[in-house]
Amino acid sequence: MADNIIGIDIGGTNLRGALVDSEGNILKRAKISSEADQGIDKLIENLTSFIADISKGEKVANIGIGIPGIIDSKTGIITQAPNIMNVDNYPLRSVLNEKLGSDLNLVIENDANSAAVGEWWMGAAKDVNSMIMVTLGTGVGGGIVLDGKLWTGADGMAGEIGHITIYPEGALCNCGNYGCLESYASATAIRRMVHEGLEDKHLNTVLRETTENTHIEDIPRIVMEAATSGDKFSLSIWKEVGTALGIGIADLVNLLNIEMVVIGGGVSNAWDLFINTTIGEAKKRAFRAPMQRAKIKKGLLKDDAGILGSVYLALHNNS
C-alpha cells in the first residue's frame, strides 16, 4: 500500500495541512496559527510540531509545502518572504530535513503555484493541460501549468501575475511599481479605493457608516454586501476590479494561449459582482480565437487548493 502524503499551505496567519492519499483523498486535516509575523524560527517550531502531530501513527515519506514568497523550488530555499520576519535566502528544506529526517522527500513551492497545481489536479481545471491560476487575496498571486507541468521560470519567479502593469500611471503598488494588477484587484486595492472615495465628503454611500468601525480585514466583505444591496459606489469598485482583471487576463491569453483561467482567493467570493465585467473586458482586448477557447472559471477547492497542489508536487517532485 502506498504511503500517504502531507500537504501544507503556510499563510501569514494560519498554517493549514492535511494527510492525503495518492489519489488526492483527504484523510485528516488540521489548522494552527502560523505566527509567521514572529519570525522564521517560530514558524519552523510550529511547522515541525504540526507535521509531527498530523503524521502520528502514519508512515509518511513525502511532504509538500506551499509558502508565500519567492521560492527556489530546486534547492528548497526561500529567497524572499515579505510576510515572514528574518527571511533572506533561508534554506527551509535543509532545516526541515535536519529536524525531521534526511530521508524525507520535502518539496517547497510558492503558495500560488501550489494552488494552481491543486486546481489543475483535482479542481476546476482537472480536464485541461494548460491553465493559469489567479489568486485574489491580500495581493494578487498566480501560477502557470503548461502541458501538465508547473512552469516556475529560470529563477522560480514565473507567475507573478499581480505585477502585470495594467495602468502605467496608476496607483502605487507595494512592489514599488505603479498600476499593477494587484493595485486594482486585491483586498488591499479595495481598501485603497474605499479610503480614497470616502475622502470626497459629497459622496453618497453606505460605506461611510458601515466601514467606520470595521476591522480593515473585513472591508472587502462590507463592500461586497453594500454592492449586493445596490450601493452605487460599491458597485463601481467591483467594476474597477473586474476591468483590471479582464485586462490582465487578456494579456495572459494572448501570451500563452492557455485553455483556462481559474480565479480563486478570498476576493473571488464577490464573483457575481465583477465576473461579467472581467469577461467582457478580456473579450474586448484579447485575440478572438484564443479568447474563445479560454474558459474563465471560479476555483473549486478554496483552502484545499494549496494543500492538494503541494501533495501533487511532493508525489511527482516536478516543481
Buried (B, 14 or more C-beta within 10 A) or exposed (E): EEEBBBBBBBBBEBBBBBBBBBEBEBEBBEBBEBBBEBBBEBBBBBBBEBBEEBBEEEEBBBBBBBBBBBBBBEBBBBBBBEBBBEBEEBBBBBBBBEBBEEEBBBBBBBBBBBBBBBBBBBBBBEEBBBBBBBBBBBBBBBBBBBEEBBBBEEEBBBBBBBBBBBBEEBBEBBBEBBBBBBBBBBBBBBBBBBEEBBEEEEEEBBBBEBBEEBEEEEBBBBBBBBBBEEBEBBBBBBBBBBBBBBBBBBBBBBEBBBBBBBBBBBBBBBBEBBBEBBBEBBBEBBEEEBBEEBBBBBBBBBBBBBBBBBBBBBBBEEB
